[in-house]
Amino acid sequence: MNIVEIENEKFKLEVSTLGAEIQNFIKKDDGTELIWKGDKSVWKNHAPILFPFVARCLGGYFMIEGKKCEYTKNHGFARDLEAQVIEQSKSKVVFELRESEATLSRFPYKFSLKTEYELTDKGLNWKITVKNLDKKPFNFGVGTHAAFACPRNTDDASTLFTDYQIEFEKKEKLTNVVCTEDGYIAADENGKAPYTKAYNEKEAGIIPLTQEGFGNGHLFTKFTSNWVGLRNKKNGSLISISTKGFPYCMIWQNTSGQAQFVCIEPWHGIPDAINTDHIWDNKIGMNEILPEESFTSEQNIRVQF
C-alpha cells in the first residue's frame, strides 16, 4: 500500500493504492480537512469504492452461474485490493483494478475498474469506469462511500454537529427505500421488495443532522437533484457530491461515540432484500454490461466556501 498525492493551487488530495481510496482531501488556504481522516476504531475507511456490489450481502454469499461465491457482509471486494497507478500528473491520478485469482473465485468475470481523480478550482472530479473485458455480459453494482468531516477542523469552536444539514439540490420531497434495522431491504406484507415511502422531512429536501444519526443508513430514491450536499448553517459553506444519473443515495454517519462525519453515498445498486434468493442475476438495482462495453459514473465533489 502506498499513498499517492496530487494537488493544485486550491486543494491537495491523498489517495491510497489500497482500494484507490481517498485518505485526505484538504482545502489549502486554511487547512480544512474535507474528507474525514480519523480514528480507525471509529470506522476503518474514509471514502471506499464499492464494487461489484454495494451495501449488505445477506448470508455472505451469492450464487453466480450456479456457483456459491462467498463475500464479506458489505460492499464487495474493490475496497480491499491493491489498485495500480496507470496515469499520474501533478493534479490528476488514475488507478486500475483488474481481475485476479482473488476476484475470479468470487466474481467469475474479466473486468477493468478505473478510478480517476482530478483536482479543479471547484473541487474534485471523481470518475469511475467499469469495462467488461470478458466474452459474456455480466451484472454489477458500483458506488462510493465518502465520509465528509463534520464538524470540520477549521470550524468555529462553538460549532456543533447539529449546526449542519443535508441538502438535496432541488429541495424536493424525499422518498426512501424501506430497510430493516440491520440495513437490508425490507419486504412489505405481500413480500414485495423493495418498497418505498415518503420520508416526511419537515422542509422538502432538507435533513437536519442529529447526534442520534441514521442507524444503518437512510436510502433515498426517485430524486432528481443533481447533487446532495452537507451545509454548515452557521456560515453557509457547502460541500456536495454529484448524484446525477444515480438511482439511489445513502446517508449514513458513524454509529459509535460522538458524531464525526456524514457519508453521502451515490449508488448504482442496493442492499440485499431480506427475502433474497441469493441469485446474482436476480439482485435488484444492478447494471448489465456487454463485452467490451464501459459504464462510467461521476461523483464529483464541489467545495463552496
Disulfide bonds with the S-S distance in Angstrom:
none
